[in-house]
Each structure stands twice: as structure tokens, then as C-alpha cells.
Amino acid sequence: MVGDRREAVASRGVGALYVHVPFCAKKCAYCDFASCAIHRGDQRIDEYASAIMRQLGELESCGLLQGCKTAYVGGGTPSLMGADLLGSLVRSIRHHAPLVRELTCEANPDSLDDVTLESLRESCATRISIGVQSLSDDELASLGRLHDSRCAINRARAAVACGLDVSIDLMCAIPYQTSQSWQATLERARGLGVGHVSVYPLELVPNTPLGRRYATCHTPWNNEDVQARRMEVAAHVLGVAGYERYEVASYAISGKQCAHNKAYWTGVPYVGIGHAAAGMLNRRSYELLRQVATQLPALSNETARIRYRITSPWEAILHEPALAAASMWLEFLDEQQALAEDLMLGMRLCEGLGADLIDRAQETFGNGFSRAVDGLLQAGLVERSANRLVPTRRGWLLGNEIYMALWSLAPASTREAEV
Ligand code: SF4
């Protein structure tokens, strides 16, 4: 991935592309993601896909995609687009970003039929990420999911049989989950033949149905201790089956790590398009994007990294797909803030911080960095391994303490703008 970063910088483009599809068949009870419920086959899904394909052409025209190595179609529920439309979108990505070698589409079991799987394979998607969440029917019902465990197992197996690299998402610390049911979900999941598993604790968000339902209740199934225990059990059960943990929430068998997600955690510039999509650019890739997104402001000399999020409602993208019409929220990081962010993101990974990053941090932050590292070592949150600094088991569980200590090395406030 360090190689990817160099290649992306050398080509002046980005290393990764994210496309957001903000449509779902129904809102899940816990969801505060950027998605809305819509019927499969609704004409507006076609129009949205056309708009995105047009934007892909714009990104190619300014050279931003020439070194792009990974692409991710996320949501929402991309599989809700159906076989033909999703296949067309994947082919369009392949056309405009020909060097992409890993191309993932997200899917939900209830909308992932055999024809869609075949279409993904034929259009040269390489990977699918399926929102399984649980293999207990009571738990799935409590989350407001449309599938049951039988459907999830059937669809994951069909995706494996189709020849795609398959990842599944699982969720812990959810209503009705017990230590036994969690163990059973993990054991059934590891028997599916998938190469990658992501595991997340449920976050109870206030403005969701689940958040409201439990706002005034005691939720012992979701407290921090339970979350930590569930994550530990996942590490053990998946580890025994050969899934190596490589990031705080990600497990893979050999050769099946997600290159796209690793790009996010290793400072590779990426571009995001579609409603609510995020991107991270260096100065050169920002200047390329600015050739088509002409509303973007000029950079000040101090800016080293630019983060952005598309704030245009999806309906607005249908009516005016040109990137020059997109509304965006922007955040500008200076050299120190970009480096502190790299340190923080690096600590999400099992491999932690390498010598390169440690040397740069030492040069830039001097004693501040030494003190932060000493504090983390003494707290048992990180340890030295060869010439690297890596999170400990305790560090996995208390990641926020590590991230705060490293982020606070840089000046606190970044500059923001809206266009
Ligand atoms: S499928 Fe995912 S994005 Fe869609 S409503 Fe459920 S949790 Fe949200």
C-alpha cells in the first residue's frame, strides 16, 4: 500500500475511488447512514446511476483516475440497483479507471439475487461485501433487517460459489444477543467460506428508531464491557479459523485483506462521488479535481491535505450531475495535522506505525511525540515490535485513547469551508 501511495502521488491522481449509492429497500432500525428507502426499479435510481457515470467521465477527463487501484461502490444498498444497472456502473468504473485491480460492491442478502451476482462477475467486480450483521433471526428482526439467517447464509454461499472475493459484516452488542448466540453467529459465519469478516459493535444513535426505543432504558447488552468482550470473542473464534485481524474491526484469511480500506488508513488519496461521499486529497489531486469542480477554492500555502464530503442531496445530483454544481463541505489540514492523522489512522492497523512514519513524527513533533509514545507504552496501549509501534490487545479495546493522544500532537483547529 505504501507502493500504491507513491504511484498515486507520482500519477498526480488518487489511489482509490468511492461511489455512494444512497438507496435502501427499507431503513434499518439503527441506521443513521446517508440512505433513503425507495422501491427497487424506481426510475430515479437509473437517473442517479447515469449521473454518477457522467461524473466518472469528468474524473477521468481531469486525470484524477489514471493511477486509481481500488474502487468501492458502497451505500446504502448498491445491490438494490439490480443486475443490469449495477453491472453498467461497474463497467463504467472499469472504463474510466482502467488500472483498478480491486473493485468491491456492497450488497444486502435480500436484494442479492443470482442474476446480480452473475452480472457483477461478468462486469469484472472482484469483491462483494454483504451486510449479514447476525445469523440469529431474533437479532436480525430487532435490527429491522429485511433478511433472515437462512437468506444470509444462502446468499453468502452463492457469492462464494460465483467466484467473487466475499466479505461479510457482523454486528455485536445488539438486542437479544447473548454470549452463546454471538459465538454461534461467529461459528456459522466462519463456515461460509468467505475470505473477509468485518465486526462492529452497534452504536445506538439517538435519532433512529432503535436509539429512541432504548433512550430511557438500561441496555446492558450494549455497554462498553459487553462490546469489548464480544470483540475479543470475535478475535478468538475467527482467529482459530485462520482469519487474521489486520485492523481494529477487520479479519481476513491470507491474501484477502481489503486493499481499498487499507488505502483509507494509510494516507492514500481517494476521491468520493455521490450523495454524502467523502474524499481525501493531497494538493496535486485537489488541483486536478478543481479543473472540473470549478467551485472549489484555491489552496493556501499551508494546506497539505484536503478532506471533503459531498453535501448535495441525491435529488439535486439527478437534476444537475456536473461536478461543478456539487455542494461540498471541505476541511483543510496543514502538514502537522496530516501527519498526526496518519499516525492515528496507522494505529487502527495491526501493523501499526513503521519506521518511516515514526521518524517523520519524531522530526516534526520532537519531544511531544516522545512523551505521547511513552505515555501510551506505560498505559499498555501500544508496544514496540521490531522497529514498529503497534497497538496491544488493550489498545484495540481502548483505541480512542491512542487516537486522541496522537491527534493532539498537531494544532487542534483545522480550517473549514462550504461551497
Ligand atoms: S441496509 Fe445499511 S444503509 Fe441501508 S438502512 Fe440498513 S444499515 Fe442503513
Residues whose N, C-alpha, C, O or C-beta is under 5 A from the ligand:
A	BS01	SF4	C24 K26 K27 C28 C31 F33 S35 G75 G76
